[in-house]
Amino acid sequence: MATTKKPMGYYLTLVLLASLVFYVHGLEQRRAITTARLMSGWTVVVDPGHGGIDTGARGRSGVMEDDVVLQIAEKLKALLESEGVQVVMTRASDVDLAEPRTGHRQRDSLEKRVAIIRDGKADIAVSIHCNAVPSPQWSGAQVFYDGSRDDGSKLLAECTQAEITRLVGGTSRQASQKIDHFVLKNSNVPSITVEAGFLSNPREERLLAQQDYQRSFAWGIFSGLMKYALETAATVTGRGDSPR
Ligand SMILES: [Zn+2]
């Protein structure tokens, strides 16, 4: 069977397509590097909720909120540090931040977290929790902020919610200010509380205990913070300087 000789235009098209692929790939890489550099030099406080005697919520299979949020926080810390971000953890192990035998243990723990955010001269703060309600039906990660503040917390919450939804999925929830959280109210920098999902939902309880899911969730938060850095730089300075 005779083979038909392909016209020169065919080969030219192939070369052009390959060049286009390399060009787009290069753009993506440059964009990722530029975005990451925006946060280089920032200080981010990562606040895993609860700890020690205060285990937080508990799923039906026994998964504890304080364990899950610490594991997600550690993974988020590693991602941020790999991009030159200074990370201050409010707790790095299973400890109770409150003074022993204090009469207001929970309040004491929350005040310590706020002090760490303030003393750490943070650029932003991220608290991580899990939800739990009596019904097993409810599910979906959600990001909260204090709506009485005009310091970027809302934008930070929206960016993080968007990236968790895009990269992790399993939620159609929107960033919300319907929360009464001491840390959000008393922090002095843009701050959010990420509710990573419902431990009262059996499917989410199972997922939240998995290392791979925690890793992907940490990546969702990380990507949200980068999106915030990119949007803040574009609107505030127009040059890409890191906002303070
Ligand atoms: Zn909690």
Boltz pocket constraint, residues with backbone or C-beta under 6 A from the ligand:
constraints:
  - pocket:
      binder: B
      contacts: [[A, 49], [A, 50], [A, 56], [A, 57], [A, 65], [A, 128], [A, 129], [A, 130]]
      max_distance: 6.0
